[in-house]
Amino acid sequence: MRRPSRLRSSAIVGVLVALGAGCGTSPAAGPGPAAPEPGDVVVRLVGLDFEPRSLEVPAGARVRWQWTDSVVHNVVSTDFASSRELDGGAHAVRFDRPGTFPYRCTLHAGMDGAIVVTP
């Protein structure tokens, strides 16, 4: 069996790091972890729905989408997106500026929601 070259191994590690780097993008801040933080507001992905579908949070709040079953979903908005389709885990976004941020799962028609950020 041939062992992968050092260059190939480095390239694979680089791709894996890049994929993980975008797991917590924000409309107004840089990447962040999806691990729970105190004060997180949680949206659960249950079956083919977001619970709750609509959520109002103050500026500075962090919303964490938590996958609660084995159905594959993603969270996509014009301002943020989960780094990939997931069937478990979480994706987090800190909302630093007021506005309405609609989002959806691109895999399931009608699975959508919105985050309303107040000043």
N, C-alpha and C positions, 0 to 999 in steps of 0.2 A: 504494500500500500504506500502510495506517495504521500509524503507530508507536505502541507501547504507551505509555500515560500513565506519568508518573513514579510515581504511586501504585500502579498495577498492577505495575510493575517492582519496586518496593519490597516489595510483598506476595509476589511470586514469590520474591525473594531471601530473605525472611523464612521462607517455607515450606521452601526448600531448606536453610537453616541449621538449622531445627528438626528436619528429617529426619536430618541428619547428627549432631546433638547427642547422640542416644541410642545411638550405635554402640558403646559400651563400658560399659554399666551394670553395677553390681555389687550383690550382696546386702548389702554393708556399706559401699560407697564410692560416690562419684559417677562421672559419665561419664569415660571414658578413651579414648585412641586405640586403633585396632585394628592399628596398625603394630607390627611386631616390637619387643620389648624384650628386653634380656639377661635370661635366666632364665625366659622364657616356657615354659610346658608346652603342647605343641601337640596338638590333636585334629584330625585330618584328616577332611574329608568326602569320601568316595570312593564313587562310584556311589550306592548306597542304604544306606550304612553310615557310622557314626562309627568311626574308628580312633585310639585304642582306645575301646571302648564305655564302659568303667568306668575311672576314674582316681582315684588317691589322691594328694592334695597337702597340704602343710602350710599352716596359716593364713598369709595374706599372699601366697600364690602367685597368679600371674596365668595364667589358661588362655586360650589363643587358638585358636579354631576357624578352621581354614584350608580354604577351598574349593579343591579340587585338580582339578576338572573342570568341565564346563559344565552340569551338572545343577543346577537351581534348588532351593535348600533354605532353611530358616530354623533358628534355634536358639531354642527356647521352653521356659521353666521358669516356675514360679509366682514365682520370685525374680528372674528376668532374662529378657531376650529380645533377639534381634538386631533392629535397627531396621526391617528389611524382609527380604523374600525376596531372596536373592542367588544369582548363578551364578558368583561369583568374589569374591576378596577375603578378608576376615577379620572376625571379631567377637571381642572380648576382654572378659573379666570378671576382676576381682581378688577373690579369696575371702578375706575378713578374719576370718570367724568359722567355727568348727567346725560340722560338720553334713553331711548328705547332701543333695545338690542334683540331683534327677533332671531330665532335660531330654529334648526330642524335636524332631524335625522334623515339623511339623503337616501337611506335604504328602505324607508317605510313611508309611503304616502300618508299624509294627514298627521304625521307625528311631528308636531311643532310646538313652539312655546316662545316666550318673550321675557326678557329681564328689563324692568323699568328702573332706572337709576335716578334717584332724586338728589338734589344738592345737599 
